[in-house]
């Protein structure tokens, strides 16, 4: 039995400004984001992480650098953990997209073809993260691994394991610098999601 812990990157400026960055826009962690990542490291210490992998996106790599320095572990970059390609929505306000394109987002989370907007298909995101999970659980049998990634990648795992609807996925809250914890033996079991330092569960965070 082993644990695979998925961590969403720490807060970056685009999260504060509610901008959809996709893969092309570069944003760095905020000071609050760095603080939250350091808080999560304290939560990770009892889990005895032995391997760390991260998305190649800047805000995820900066998160991995903090985690790795604090845990004294190297990290590896893997493209399967990368951000969703947001296509024509890149650079738009999340709230504008939610208001104008809510039906498109539902199509996306339903796994429908959204290539007319240049969006990566949700089924493709599922396939790459499931490939990553199988890779680390096969390569690192019986030890605990941390994967630093992005919102929709984590939602893809939850969707696969819990078979939740597009409506649920659209409204599902996964904070920055939060943990989603899976147990693996012969299959994957979701133990917890959106795990935060207890002080961050306040409604205004």
Residue pairs with C-beta under 8 A, 6 or more apart in sequence:
1 142
1 183
1 184
1 185
2 137
2 140
2 141
2 142
2 143
2 144
2 145
2 183
2 184
3 47
3 144
3 145
3 181
3 182
3 183
3 184
3 191
4 133
4 136
4 137
4 144
4 145
4 147
4 181
4 182
4 184
4 188
5 44
5 47
5 49
5 144
5 145
5 146
5 147
5 179
5 180
5 181
5 182
6 147
6 149
6 153
6 154
6 157
6 179
6 180
6 181
6 182
7 40
7 63
7 67
7 146
7 147
7 148
7 149
7 177
7 178
7 179
7 180
8 148
8 149
8 150
8 151
8 154
8 174
8 175
8 176
8 177
8 178
8 180
9 29
9 33
9 55
9 57
9 59
9 60
9 62
9 63
9 148
9 149
9 150
9 176
9 177
10 29
10 30
10 33
10 34
10 36
10 37
10 59
10 62
10 63
10 66
10 176
10 177
11 29
11 30
11 32
11 33
11 36
11 176
11 177
12 27
12 28
12 29
12 30
12 33
12 58
12 59
12 176
13 27
13 28
13 30
14 20
14 21
14 25
14 27
14 59
15 30
15 33
15 176
16 30
18 93
18 94
18 95
19 25
19 27
19 91
19 92
19 93
19 94
20 86
20 89
20 90
20 91
20 92
20 93
20 94
20 97
21 27
21 83
21 86
21 90
21 91
22 83
22 84
22 85
22 86
22 87
22 89
22 90
22 91
23 57
23 82
23 83
23 84
23 85
23 86
24 90
25 90
25 91
26 58
27 58
27 59
28 58
28 59
28 62
29 37
29 59
29 62
29 63
33 59
33 63
33 176
33 177
34 66
36 176
36 177
36 197
36 200
37 63
37 66
37 67
37 177
38 66
38 70
39 177
39 197
39 200
40 67
40 177
40 178
40 179
40 197
41 66
41 67
41 70
41 71
43 179
43 195
43 197
44 67
44 71
44 146
44 179
45 71
47 144
48 143
48 144
49 71
49 73
49 144
49 145
49 146
50 73
50 140
50 143
50 144
50 145
51 73
51 76
51 136
51 140
51 143
51 145
51 146
52 64
52 67
52 68
52 71
52 73
52 74
52 75
52 76
52 145
52 146
52 148
53 75
53 76
53 77
53 78
53 81
53 132
53 136
53 145
53 146
53 147
53 148
54 60
54 61
54 63
54 64
54 75
54 76
54 77
54 78
54 81
54 147
54 148
54 149
55 61
55 77
55 78
55 81
55 82
55 83
55 148
55 149
55 150
55 153
56 77
56 78
56 79
56 81
56 82
57 82
57 83
57 150
60 81
60 83
60 148
60 149
60 150
61 77
63 148
63 177
64 75
64 148
65 75
67 73
67 75
67 146
67 148
68 74
68 75
75 148
78 132
79 128
80 128
80 129
80 131
80 132
80 135
81 129
81 132
81 147
81 148
81 149
81 150
81 153
82 149
82 150
82 153
83 150
83 152
83 153
84 119
84 120
84 125
84 150
84 151
84 152
84 153
85 118
85 119
85 120
86 118
86 119
86 120
87 114
87 117
87 118
87 119
87 120
88 117
88 118
88 119
89 97
89 101
89 117
89 118
89 119
97 105
98 105
101 117
102 170
104 114
104 117
104 119
105 166
105 170
106 166
106 167
106 170
107 114
107 166
108 114
108 119
108 121
108 122
108 166
109 122
109 155
109 159
109 166
109 169
109 170
110 122
110 166
111 121
111 122
111 123
111 126
112 121
113 121
114 121
115 121
122 152
122 156
122 159
125 152
125 153
125 156
126 156
126 157
126 159
126 160
129 149
129 153
129 156
129 157
130 157
130 160
132 147
133 157
133 182
133 184
133 188
136 145
136 147
137 145
137 184
151 174
154 174
154 180
154 193
155 169
155 172
155 174
157 180
157 182
157 188
157 190
158 164
158 169
158 172
158 180
158 190
158 193
159 169
161 182
161 188
161 189
161 190
162 190
164 172
173 194
174 180
174 193
174 194
175 194
175 196
175 200
175 205
177 196
178 193
178 194
178 195
178 196
179 192
179 194
179 195
179 196
180 190
180 192
180 193
180 194
180 195
181 190
181 191
181 192
181 193
181 195
182 188
182 189
182 190
182 191
183 189
183 191
196 205
